[in-house]
């Protein structure tokens, strides 16, 4: 059975969470209302990634929360994750469909054209960004701003997450522009109190 797509995705970053630790930070975010997790860790060995994915599944599976893996499709499948997310330089959504039956396939997009293509190929969800400027190397494209959010909101009907540079100061604008789902990294992983901050984002999405 395909895992449920949430509304508030926490994207892991062990470097930003190093003061508290990756697992404790994700645990706090889940306690605060995050209902989907994307594992995205560079600079790790395959063994370390496998261990972290398994530890995260120990947190997410009992809660019925989907865990998707960015980049490492083989680990997503062998560890029993709920899906994986593609970038624009990865394989196509259509090809990814053949790797794991029943797994969620997400795709990061940076324009309406890319979004439309991913939907046509069968993506389960999209991550749209960057909305705002970010130092995140996973978002090399220039920010699309609120105009991109409005454009996607009008044209795309499958689940999609707004991402990139979203924080407590600008999130209300993103939601007002049409976003009903958020994918957050720095705003949660680097927070002094991840649970409390996550609660604020989750409350806004419920309004």
C-alpha positions as CSV (number, residue, x, y, z in Angstrom):
1,X,0.0,0.0,0.0
2,X,1.3,3.4,-0.9
3,X,2.1,5.6,2.1
4,X,0.1,8.7,2.7
5,X,1.5,12.0,1.5
6,X,1.6,14.5,4.3
7,X,1.3,18.3,4.5
8,X,4.3,19.3,6.5
9,X,7.5,17.6,5.4
10,X,10.7,17.9,7.4
11,X,13.9,17.6,5.3
12,X,16.9,16.2,7.2
13,X,20.2,18.0,7.5
14,X,22.5,16.5,10.1
15,X,24.9,19.5,9.9
16,X,22.3,22.0,10.9
17,X,20.9,19.6,13.5
18,X,24.4,18.7,15.0
19,X,23.8,20.7,18.2
20,X,20.9,18.4,19.1
21,X,21.4,15.5,16.7
22,X,19.6,14.3,13.7
23,X,17.2,11.8,15.3
24,X,16.3,14.0,18.3
25,X,15.5,16.9,16.0
26,X,13.3,14.8,13.7
27,X,11.6,13.3,16.7
28,X,10.9,16.8,18.0
29,X,9.5,17.9,14.6
30,X,7.2,14.9,14.5
31,X,6.0,15.7,18.0
32,X,5.2,19.2,16.7
33,X,3.1,18.0,13.8
34,X,5.4,17.2,10.9
35,X,3.8,14.3,9.0
36,X,6.3,13.4,6.3
37,X,10.1,13.1,6.4
38,X,12.6,13.3,3.6
39,X,16.0,11.8,4.3
40,X,18.7,13.9,2.5
41,X,22.2,13.6,3.8
42,X,25.4,14.2,1.9
43,X,28.9,13.3,3.2
44,X,27.8,10.0,4.7
45,X,29.0,6.5,4.0
46,X,26.4,4.1,2.6
47,X,26.6,2.2,5.9
48,X,25.8,5.4,7.9
49,X,23.0,6.3,5.6
50,X,21.5,2.9,6.0
51,X,21.7,3.1,9.7
52,X,20.0,6.5,9.8
53,X,17.3,5.5,7.4
54,X,16.5,2.5,9.6
55,X,16.5,4.6,12.7
56,X,14.1,7.1,11.0
57,X,11.8,4.3,10.0
58,X,11.7,3.2,13.6
59,X,10.3,6.7,14.3
60,X,8.0,7.1,11.3
61,X,6.5,3.7,10.7
62,X,4.6,3.3,14.0
63,X,3.2,6.8,13.4
64,X,2.0,6.0,9.9
65,X,4.3,8.8,8.5
66,X,5.9,8.4,5.1
67,X,9.7,8.5,4.9
68,X,11.1,9.2,1.4
69,X,14.8,9.1,0.5
70,X,16.5,11.7,-1.7
71,X,19.0,10.5,-4.3
72,X,19.8,7.0,-2.9
73,X,17.1,4.9,-4.6
74,X,18.9,1.6,-3.8
75,X,18.9,2.4,-0.1
76,X,15.3,3.5,-0.2
77,X,14.3,0.1,-1.6
78,X,16.6,-2.1,0.5
79,X,15.7,-0.4,3.7
80,X,12.0,-0.5,3.0
81,X,11.4,3.3,2.9
82,X,8.1,4.6,1.6
83,X,9.5,6.2,-1.5
84,X,12.1,8.4,-3.0
85,X,12.5,11.8,-4.5
86,X,14.0,12.7,-7.8
87,X,15.9,15.9,-8.8
88,X,16.0,17.3,-12.3
89,X,19.3,15.6,-13.0
90,X,18.2,12.2,-11.8
91,X,16.3,9.5,-13.8
92,X,12.9,10.3,-15.1
93,X,9.8,9.8,-13.1
94,X,8.7,7.2,-15.6
95,X,11.9,5.2,-15.2
96,X,11.7,5.5,-11.4
97,X,8.3,3.9,-11.5
98,X,9.9,0.6,-12.5
99,X,12.3,0.5,-9.5
100,X,9.9,-0.1,-6.7
101,X,6.3,-1.1,-7.0
102,X,4.0,0.8,-4.6
103,X,6.6,3.3,-3.6
104,X,6.0,7.1,-3.6
105,X,7.8,8.9,-6.4
106,X,8.4,12.6,-5.8
107,X,10.1,15.1,-8.0
108,X,11.7,18.5,-7.3
109,X,10.7,21.1,-9.9
110,X,11.6,24.7,-10.4
111,X,9.1,25.8,-13.0
112,X,5.6,25.1,-14.3
113,X,7.0,23.4,-17.3
114,X,9.0,20.9,-15.2
115,X,6.0,20.4,-12.9
116,X,3.7,19.6,-15.9
117,X,6.2,17.1,-17.2
118,X,6.6,15.4,-13.9
119,X,2.8,15.1,-13.5
120,X,2.5,13.7,-17.0
121,X,5.1,11.0,-16.2
122,X,3.2,9.9,-13.1
123,X,4.8,11.7,-10.1
124,X,2.9,11.2,-6.8
125,X,4.0,14.6,-5.5
126,X,6.1,17.6,-6.3
127,X,8.5,19.7,-4.3
128,X,8.3,23.2,-5.8
129,X,11.2,25.7,-5.2
130,X,13.1,27.5,-4.3
131,X,10.4,30.0,-3.4
132,X,12.9,32.4,-1.7
133,X,16.7,32.8,-1.8
134,X,18.5,29.9,0.0
135,X,22.0,28.7,0.4
136,X,20.8,25.2,0.0
137,X,22.9,23.5,-2.7
138,X,20.0,21.3,-3.6
139,X,18.2,24.4,-5.0
140,X,20.7,25.9,-7.5
141,X,18.1,27.6,-9.5
142,X,17.1,31.2,-8.9
143,X,14.1,31.6,-6.6
144,X,10.7,31.6,-8.3
145,X,9.1,33.7,-5.7
146,X,5.4,33.9,-4.8
147,X,4.6,34.2,-8.5
148,X,5.8,30.6,-9.1
149,X,3.7,29.5,-6.1
150,X,0.6,31.1,-7.6
151,X,1.2,29.6,-11.0
152,X,1.7,26.1,-9.7
153,X,-1.4,26.5,-7.4
154,X,-3.6,27.3,-10.4
155,X,-2.3,24.6,-12.7
156,X,-1.2,21.5,-10.7
157,X,-3.7,19.3,-9.0
158,X,-1.5,16.5,-7.5
159,X,0.0,17.1,-4.0
160,X,2.9,19.6,-4.0
161,X,5.1,21.2,-1.4
162,X,6.4,24.7,-1.4
163,X,10.1,24.7,-0.4
164,X,13.2,26.8,-0.3
165,X,13.9,29.7,2.1
166,X,10.5,29.5,3.9
167,X,10.6,30.6,7.5
168,X,8.3,32.0,10.2
169,X,8.5,35.5,8.7
170,X,7.4,34.7,5.2
171,X,5.3,31.5,5.5
172,X,2.0,33.3,5.7
173,X,2.7,34.9,2.2
174,X,3.4,31.4,0.8
175,X,0.2,30.0,2.1
176,X,-1.8,33.0,0.9
177,X,-0.3,32.5,-2.6
178,X,-1.8,29.0,-2.7
179,X,0.5,26.6,-1.0
180,X,-1.2,24.0,1.1
181,X,1.9,21.9,1.8
182,X,5.3,22.9,3.0
183,X,8.7,21.2,2.9
184,X,11.1,22.7,5.4
185,X,14.8,22.1,6.3
186,X,16.6,25.0,8.0
187,X,13.5,26.4,9.6
188,X,13.1,23.1,11.6
189,X,16.5,21.5,11.7
190,X,18.3,24.6,13.0
191,X,15.5,25.7,15.3
192,X,16.2,26.1,19.0
193,X,12.9,24.4,19.7
194,X,12.0,22.3,16.7
195,X,8.7,21.0,18.2
196,X,7.5,24.4,19.1
197,X,8.4,25.9,15.7
198,X,6.8,22.9,13.9
199,X,3.6,23.4,15.8
200,X,3.4,27.0,14.4
201,X,3.8,25.8,10.8
202,X,1.3,23.0,11.3
203,X,-1.3,25.3,12.8
204,X,-1.0,27.7,9.8
205,X,-1.6,24.8,7.4
206,X,-4.8,23.8,9.2
207,X,-6.4,27.3,8.9
